[in-house]
Amino acid sequence: MEKLWSPWRGKYIDSFKSKPEIEECVFCLERDGKIPEVDSMKCYQGENAFVMLNLYPYNNGHLMVVPNNHKSSFLDLNKDEAEEINDLLRKAISALDELIRPHGYNMGANLGKAAGAGIASHLHFHLVPRWTGDTNFMPVLGEIKVISQDLIDLRTKLTEEFRKSSA
């Protein structure tokens, strides 16, 4: 599949060049505030979980809800973590409905490498906004997916929506 030029990705990748042997989990780095704010995709930090934009989105507004604790198994979530993840998925849908008005969503998790998890060691849940007809000629014929929103701009707007819903 061909790729479109995305200069914002280069800034994120460059932020790790001085630390080429990072072995830490990107979700743990986000949780702990170790990603420079200008590059951070985190929109909301809760007591047991947080919300962040996917740096390599399948569609505009592709969010992930991530438990704070580094766990790979869904079965290892405690009741408080599971409840907060569910609550954050609901808040994320509400925020995206307000900001970008998708027609529907794909929601789920890839549990383990064999299931397609890119980061299998830290459980996370995907929320992908969808629009009627969002699979058009670009991905079908051109094998290119166009992401038409700036991630940092959307992160700023989502952060504000989460702030409003938590007040």
Residue pairs with C-beta under 8 A, 6 or more apart in sequence:
1 139
1 143
1 144
1 145
2 142
2 143
2 144
3 144
4 144
4 145
4 146
4 147
6 147
8 150
8 151
8 152
9 55
9 56
11 38
11 39
12 39
12 55
15 35
15 36
15 39
16 22
22 29
24 34
25 70
25 119
25 121
25 122
26 35
26 119
27 52
27 66
27 70
27 119
27 122
27 124
28 70
28 122
29 35
30 40
30 41
30 42
30 50
30 52
30 66
31 42
31 45
31 50
31 66
31 68
33 40
35 41
35 42
38 152
40 52
40 155
41 52
41 53
41 54
41 55
41 151
41 155
42 50
42 51
42 52
42 155
43 51
43 52
43 53
43 63
43 95
43 155
43 158
43 159
43 162
44 50
44 51
44 88
44 91
44 158
44 159
44 162
44 163
44 166
46 68
46 84
46 88
47 68
47 80
47 84
48 67
48 68
48 69
48 80
48 81
48 84
48 85
49 65
49 66
49 67
49 68
49 81
49 84
49 85
49 88
50 65
50 66
50 68
50 88
51 63
51 64
51 65
51 66
51 88
51 91
51 92
51 158
51 162
52 63
52 64
52 66
53 61
53 62
53 63
53 64
53 151
53 154
53 155
53 158
54 62
54 63
54 64
54 126
55 151
57 128
57 147
57 151
58 106
58 126
58 128
58 145
59 128
59 129
59 130
59 131
59 134
59 145
59 147
60 100
60 129
60 147
60 148
60 149
60 154
61 96
61 99
61 100
61 102
61 128
61 129
61 149
61 154
62 126
62 127
62 128
62 129
63 92
63 96
63 126
63 127
63 158
64 124
64 125
64 126
64 127
65 85
65 88
65 89
65 92
65 124
65 125
65 127
66 122
66 123
66 124
66 125
67 77
67 81
67 85
67 122
67 123
67 124
68 81
69 81
70 121
70 122
71 77
71 122
71 123
72 112
72 120
72 121
72 122
72 123
73 111
73 123
74 109
74 111
74 123
76 123
77 85
77 123
85 125
89 107
89 125
89 127
91 162
91 165
91 166
92 127
93 105
93 127
94 161
94 165
95 158
95 161
95 162
95 165
96 102
96 105
96 127
96 129
96 158
98 161
99 154
99 157
99 158
99 161
100 129
100 149
100 154
102 129
102 130
102 131
103 130
103 131
103 132
104 129
104 130
104 131
104 132
105 127
105 128
105 129
105 130
106 126
106 127
106 128
106 130
107 125
107 126
107 127
107 128
108 125
108 126
109 117
109 123
109 124
109 125
109 126
110 116
110 117
110 118
110 120
110 126
111 117
111 123
112 120
113 120
138 144
138 145
138 146
139 145
